[in-house]
């Protein structure tokens, strides 16, 4: 511990000494990561080695947060070690991550929160393109929004799983703040239109109705696209994350205009591999049932009997037959857990089809 009676110069010398030790330890960790990569290459004879292990990272971060005694917060510890792991992973294999772009979207922010900054981020115009890039192996993983605490599920993301073979490898929860911004050179002009993603317009509905009831609201593919679009457009405003103000040289007129202060969006990581158990996991499945009375009761019963907690359920048209639907269900536990195995076996007896979308670590709460 640092002696409180030490002077300023002595404290600075102490920090310099600690920085040198940290530097040595960081490089030792990086060397260990490179050694791990060599071992994986040797042991993976018949298939390409998998360098990114979300279950391993989740275990490490949870352990560090639990062991943290301060004064750094658990959130700061998680952020620091995420960047360390990102830099070390880049020494093994730089990852290519597709996300719903352009730069500055909440999906971009979620991607950086999950993978750190030492990856190659590739912005895509739509969720469809994110799925295609990962399916074609042009990118290692993709990040797409799936659910908002105010507006519910992002149906376009769910619909991609109807035909995709990709798996859910992780999830990220992001506290969402929306800001109204304009181009600085046009900030003195009146606002004649407001661009934002459709979900964002819904999340800010009350504020917009109170402050700009007569101004047209135009939905675009993302909030980053909204910010990019107004750069050279007079009389236009965008609702976007605060980072867009720096990226596109915009001025924030009003901050935190979302209708609910706890507005949170959940994002999922999509990839091609199954993920091992981390100890605190979720599983997502897609179930097609027979169109008959009691179908939903039969579907939910196994969860109650086996003590497995549901976290969400959503219904989407199946695209096969008129008035035929599929259920997207998230619940706690890993696909290899005995209770989850029992649930899946019971559901399979009455369902037309059960598709496991993935088991993955629950989002870190810090």
C-alpha positions as CSV (number, residue, x, y, z in Angstrom):
1,X,0.0,0.0,0.0
2,X,1.1,3.6,-0.6
3,X,2.0,5.6,2.4
4,X,-0.2,8.7,2.7
5,X,2.7,10.7,4.2
6,X,4.7,10.3,1.0
7,X,5.3,13.5,-1.0
8,X,4.2,14.2,-4.6
9,X,7.6,13.3,-6.1
10,X,7.7,10.0,-4.1
11,X,4.2,9.1,-5.2
12,X,5.0,9.8,-8.8
13,X,8.1,7.6,-8.5
14,X,5.8,4.9,-7.1
15,X,3.5,5.2,-10.1
16,X,6.4,5.0,-12.5
17,X,7.6,1.8,-10.8
18,X,4.1,0.3,-10.9
19,X,3.8,1.2,-14.6
20,X,7.0,-0.6,-15.4
21,X,5.8,-3.7,-13.6
22,X,2.5,-3.5,-15.4
23,X,4.2,-3.2,-18.7
24,X,6.3,-6.3,-18.0
25,X,3.3,-8.3,-16.9
26,X,1.3,-7.2,-19.9
27,X,4.0,-8.4,-22.3
28,X,4.3,-11.6,-20.4
29,X,0.5,-12.1,-20.8
30,X,0.8,-11.3,-24.5
31,X,3.6,-13.8,-24.9
32,X,1.5,-16.4,-23.2
33,X,-1.3,-15.6,-25.7
34,X,1.1,-16.2,-28.6
35,X,2.1,-19.5,-27.0
36,X,-1.5,-20.5,-26.8
37,X,-2.0,-19.8,-30.4
38,X,0.9,-22.0,-31.4
39,X,-0.5,-24.9,-29.3
40,X,-3.9,-24.5,-30.9
41,X,-2.3,-24.6,-34.4
42,X,-0.5,-27.8,-33.5
43,X,-3.6,-29.5,-31.9
44,X,-6.0,-28.5,-34.7
45,X,-4.9,-30.9,-37.4
46,X,-8.1,-31.5,-39.4
47,X,-9.9,-28.1,-38.9
48,X,-9.1,-24.5,-38.3
49,X,-8.4,-23.6,-34.7
50,X,-10.9,-21.4,-32.8
51,X,-9.0,-18.5,-31.1
52,X,-11.9,-16.5,-29.7
53,X,-13.6,-18.3,-26.8
54,X,-16.5,-16.2,-25.3
55,X,-17.1,-18.6,-22.5
56,X,-13.4,-18.3,-21.4
57,X,-13.5,-14.5,-21.6
58,X,-16.7,-14.4,-19.6
59,X,-15.2,-16.5,-16.8
60,X,-12.1,-14.4,-16.6
61,X,-14.0,-11.1,-16.5
62,X,-16.5,-12.3,-13.9
63,X,-13.7,-13.7,-11.7
64,X,-11.8,-10.4,-11.9
65,X,-14.9,-8.3,-11.1
66,X,-15.6,-10.6,-8.1
67,X,-12.0,-10.3,-6.8
68,X,-11.9,-6.5,-7.3
69,X,-11.5,-4.6,-4.0
70,X,-11.4,-1.1,-5.5
71,X,-11.0,1.8,-5.8
72,X,-11.6,1.0,-9.4
73,X,-15.2,0.0,-10.1
74,X,-16.2,-3.4,-11.5
75,X,-17.2,-1.7,-14.7
76,X,-13.8,0.0,-15.1
77,X,-12.0,-3.3,-14.3
78,X,-14.1,-5.1,-16.9
79,X,-13.4,-2.4,-19.5
80,X,-9.6,-2.4,-18.9
81,X,-9.3,-6.2,-19.1
82,X,-11.5,-6.4,-22.1
83,X,-9.0,-4.2,-24.0
84,X,-6.1,-6.3,-22.7
85,X,-7.7,-9.5,-23.9
86,X,-8.6,-7.8,-27.2
87,X,-5.0,-6.8,-27.8
88,X,-3.7,-10.2,-26.8
89,X,-6.2,-12.0,-29.0
90,X,-5.1,-9.9,-31.9
91,X,-1.7,-11.4,-31.5
92,X,-3.3,-14.9,-32.0
93,X,-5.6,-13.9,-34.8
94,X,-7.0,-10.4,-35.6
95,X,-10.8,-10.8,-35.8
96,X,-13.1,-9.3,-38.4
97,X,-16.4,-8.2,-36.9
98,X,-19.4,-7.2,-39.0
99,X,-21.9,-4.8,-37.4
100,X,-24.9,-2.8,-38.3
101,X,-23.3,0.5,-39.4
102,X,-22.2,3.0,-40.3
103,X,-19.6,4.0,-37.7
104,X,-21.2,5.5,-34.5
105,X,-24.3,3.2,-34.3
106,X,-25.2,1.6,-30.9
107,X,-24.4,-1.7,-32.6
108,X,-20.9,-0.4,-33.3
109,X,-20.6,0.6,-29.6
110,X,-21.8,-2.8,-28.5
111,X,-19.2,-4.4,-30.8
112,X,-16.4,-2.5,-29.2
113,X,-17.8,-3.3,-25.7
114,X,-17.7,-7.0,-26.4
115,X,-14.6,-7.3,-28.6
116,X,-12.5,-4.3,-27.6
117,X,-10.7,-2.1,-30.0
118,X,-8.1,-4.5,-31.4
119,X,-10.4,-6.0,-34.0
120,X,-11.3,-5.0,-37.6
121,X,-14.8,-3.7,-37.5
122,X,-16.7,-3.8,-40.8
123,X,-19.9,-1.7,-40.9
124,X,-22.9,-3.1,-42.9
125,X,-26.0,-1.4,-44.1
126,X,-28.5,-4.0,-42.9
127,X,-28.8,-7.0,-40.6
128,X,-29.1,-9.2,-43.7
129,X,-25.6,-8.1,-44.8
130,X,-24.2,-8.9,-41.3
131,X,-25.6,-12.4,-41.5
132,X,-24.3,-12.9,-45.0
133,X,-20.8,-11.7,-44.2
134,X,-20.5,-14.2,-41.3
135,X,-22.1,-17.1,-43.3
136,X,-19.7,-16.6,-46.2
137,X,-16.8,-16.6,-43.7
138,X,-15.8,-13.1,-44.8
139,X,-16.1,-12.1,-41.1
140,X,-15.5,-14.1,-38.0
141,X,-18.5,-12.8,-36.1
142,X,-21.3,-10.3,-36.4
143,X,-23.2,-8.0,-34.0
144,X,-26.9,-7.2,-34.4
145,X,-29.6,-5.7,-32.2
146,X,-32.2,-8.1,-31.0
147,X,-34.3,-6.5,-28.2
148,X,-35.0,-3.2,-26.6
149,X,-36.5,-2.8,-23.1
150,X,-38.9,-0.2,-24.4
151,X,-39.8,-1.2,-28.0
152,X,-39.4,-5.0,-27.7
153,X,-37.8,-7.4,-30.2
154,X,-36.1,-6.4,-33.5
155,X,-38.2,-8.6,-35.8
156,X,-35.7,-8.3,-38.7
157,X,-33.0,-9.9,-36.7
158,X,-35.2,-12.8,-35.6
159,X,-36.4,-13.4,-39.1
160,X,-32.9,-14.0,-40.3
161,X,-32.7,-17.1,-38.1
162,X,-35.6,-18.7,-40.0
163,X,-33.1,-19.7,-42.7
164,X,-29.7,-19.0,-41.3
165,X,-27.4,-21.7,-39.9
166,X,-25.5,-19.2,-37.8
167,X,-25.4,-19.6,-34.0
168,X,-25.7,-17.1,-31.2
169,X,-22.3,-16.9,-29.5
170,X,-22.9,-14.1,-26.9
171,X,-24.9,-11.1,-25.9
172,X,-24.2,-7.5,-24.9
173,X,-26.5,-5.2,-23.0
174,X,-26.0,-1.5,-23.6
175,X,-27.6,1.4,-21.8
176,X,-29.0,3.6,-24.5
177,X,-29.0,7.4,-24.4
178,X,-30.5,9.3,-27.4
179,X,-29.4,12.8,-28.4
180,X,-30.9,15.2,-30.9
181,X,-28.1,16.7,-33.0
182,X,-27.6,19.0,-36.0
183,X,-24.7,20.1,-38.2
184,X,-22.8,22.9,-36.6
185,X,-22.9,25.2,-39.6
186,X,-26.7,24.8,-39.8
187,X,-27.4,24.9,-36.1
188,X,-29.1,28.3,-36.3
189,X,-31.7,27.1,-38.9
190,X,-35.0,25.6,-38.0
191,X,-35.5,21.8,-37.9
192,X,-37.6,20.7,-40.8
193,X,-37.1,16.9,-40.5
194,X,-35.7,14.4,-38.0
195,X,-33.8,11.2,-39.0
196,X,-33.5,8.2,-36.8
197,X,-33.9,4.4,-36.7
198,X,-37.5,3.3,-36.4
199,X,-36.9,1.8,-33.0
200,X,-35.3,5.0,-31.8
201,X,-38.3,7.0,-33.0
202,X,-40.5,4.8,-30.8
203,X,-38.1,5.1,-27.8
204,X,-38.3,8.9,-28.1
205,X,-42.0,9.2,-29.1
206,X,-43.2,11.3,-26.1
207,X,-40.3,13.7,-26.2
208,X,-40.7,14.2,-30.0
209,X,-44.4,14.7,-29.7
210,X,-43.9,17.3,-27.0
211,X,-41.1,19.2,-28.7
212,X,-41.5,18.7,-32.5
213,X,-45.1,17.6,-33.0
214,X,-45.3,18.9,-36.6
215,X,-41.8,18.0,-37.8
216,X,-41.7,14.9,-40.1
217,X,-39.8,11.9,-38.5
218,X,-38.0,9.8,-41.1
219,X,-36.9,6.3,-40.4
220,X,-33.5,5.2,-41.7
221,X,-31.5,2.0,-41.4
222,X,-29.5,3.1,-38.3
223,X,-28.8,6.1,-36.1
224,X,-25.3,6.3,-37.4
225,X,-26.8,6.6,-40.9
226,X,-29.1,9.4,-39.6
227,X,-26.1,11.3,-38.3
228,X,-24.1,10.8,-41.5
229,X,-27.0,11.9,-43.6
230,X,-27.5,15.3,-42.0
231,X,-23.9,16.4,-42.4
232,X,-24.7,18.3,-45.6
233,X,-28.4,18.7,-45.3
234,X,-30.0,22.0,-44.2
235,X,-32.9,21.9,-41.8
236,X,-32.3,18.3,-40.9
237,X,-31.6,16.8,-37.4
238,X,-30.7,13.3,-36.3
239,X,-31.2,11.2,-33.2
240,X,-27.9,9.4,-32.5
241,X,-25.4,8.3,-29.8
242,X,-23.2,11.1,-28.5
243,X,-20.1,9.6,-30.2
244,X,-21.6,10.6,-33.5
245,X,-21.1,14.3,-32.6
246,X,-17.4,13.7,-32.7
247,X,-17.4,11.4,-35.7
248,X,-19.5,13.6,-37.9
249,X,-18.7,17.0,-36.3
250,X,-22.3,17.6,-35.1
251,X,-23.7,19.7,-32.3
252,X,-25.9,18.1,-29.7
253,X,-29.1,20.2,-29.1
254,X,-30.7,18.0,-26.5
255,X,-29.3,15.1,-24.6
256,X,-31.0,11.9,-23.2
257,X,-34.3,12.4,-25.0
258,X,-35.4,8.8,-24.6
259,X,-38.8,8.4,-22.8
260,X,-37.5,6.0,-20.2
261,X,-34.3,6.5,-18.2
262,X,-33.6,2.7,-18.0
263,X,-33.7,2.3,-21.8
264,X,-31.5,-0.7,-22.6
265,X,-30.8,-2.6,-25.9
266,X,-29.6,-6.2,-26.1
267,X,-27.3,-7.2,-28.9
268,X,-26.3,-10.7,-29.9
269,X,-23.0,-12.0,-31.3
270,X,-23.5,-14.4,-34.2
271,X,-20.9,-16.9,-35.4
272,X,-20.4,-20.3,-36.8
273,X,-19.3,-22.3,-33.7
274,X,-21.0,-23.7,-30.6
275,X,-19.9,-22.1,-27.4
276,X,-19.0,-24.0,-24.2
277,X,-20.5,-23.5,-20.8
278,X,-19.2,-20.5,-18.8
279,X,-21.2,-21.3,-15.6
280,X,-23.7,-18.4,-16.1
281,X,-25.3,-19.0,-19.5
282,X,-28.5,-18.6,-21.6
283,X,-29.9,-20.6,-24.4
284,X,-32.0,-19.5,-27.4
285,X,-34.2,-21.8,-29.4
286,X,-36.6,-21.5,-32.3
287,X,-39.7,-23.8,-32.1
288,X,-42.3,-24.5,-34.7
289,X,-45.5,-26.1,-33.2
290,X,-48.6,-27.7,-34.5
291,X,-51.5,-25.3,-35.1
292,X,-53.8,-26.9,-32.4
293,X,-55.4,-26.0,-29.1
294,X,-52.9,-26.1,-26.2
295,X,-49.8,-25.9,-28.4
296,X,-48.4,-23.0,-26.3
297,X,-49.2,-24.8,-23.0
298,X,-47.4,-27.9,-24.2
299,X,-44.4,-25.7,-25.2
300,X,-44.1,-23.9,-21.9
301,X,-44.9,-26.8,-19.6
302,X,-41.4,-28.5,-19.7
303,X,-39.8,-25.3,-18.5
304,X,-41.9,-25.3,-15.4
305,X,-41.5,-29.0,-14.7
306,X,-37.7,-28.8,-14.9
307,X,-37.3,-25.5,-13.0
308,X,-35.8,-23.7,-16.0
309,X,-36.4,-19.9,-16.0
310,X,-37.6,-18.3,-19.2
311,X,-36.2,-14.8,-19.9
312,X,-38.2,-14.0,-23.1
313,X,-40.5,-15.4,-25.7
314,X,-41.5,-13.9,-29.1
315,X,-43.7,-15.1,-31.9
316,X,-43.0,-14.6,-35.6
317,X,-44.7,-15.8,-38.9
318,X,-43.0,-19.0,-40.0
319,X,-43.2,-18.3,-43.8
320,X,-44.5,-21.8,-44.2
321,X,-48.3,-22.0,-44.4
322,X,-50.9,-19.3,-43.7
323,X,-51.2,-18.3,-40.0
324,X,-48.4,-20.6,-39.1
325,X,-45.9,-19.3,-36.4
326,X,-42.6,-20.0,-34.8
327,X,-41.6,-19.2,-31.2
328,X,-38.3,-17.6,-30.3
329,X,-37.5,-18.5,-26.7
330,X,-34.6,-17.4,-24.4
331,X,-34.0,-19.2,-21.1
332,X,-31.3,-19.6,-18.4
333,X,-28.9,-22.5,-18.6
334,X,-26.6,-24.1,-21.2
335,X,-27.7,-26.7,-23.7
336,X,-25.5,-29.3,-22.0
337,X,-27.1,-28.8,-18.5
338,X,-29.1,-31.8,-17.5
339,X,-32.3,-29.8,-16.8
340,X,-32.0,-28.0,-20.2
341,X,-31.5,-31.4,-22.0
342,X,-34.8,-32.6,-20.3
343,X,-36.6,-29.5,-21.5
344,X,-35.4,-29.8,-25.1
345,X,-36.3,-33.5,-25.2
346,X,-39.8,-32.8,-23.8
347,X,-40.4,-30.0,-26.3
348,X,-39.2,-32.1,-29.2
349,X,-42.0,-34.7,-28.5
350,X,-44.8,-32.3,-29.5
351,X,-43.1,-29.7,-31.7
352,X,-42.7,-29.8,-35.5
353,X,-39.2,-28.5,-35.2
354,X,-36.8,-27.4,-32.5
355,X,-33.8,-25.4,-33.6
356,X,-31.1,-24.5,-31.0
357,X,-29.9,-21.1,-31.9
358,X,-27.1,-21.2,-29.4
359,X,-26.0,-21.4,-25.8
360,X,-23.8,-18.5,-24.7
361,X,-22.6,-16.5,-21.6
362,X,-25.1,-14.1,-20.1
363,X,-24.2,-10.4,-20.7
364,X,-22.0,-8.9,-18.0
365,X,-24.0,-6.5,-15.8
366,X,-21.1,-4.1,-15.3
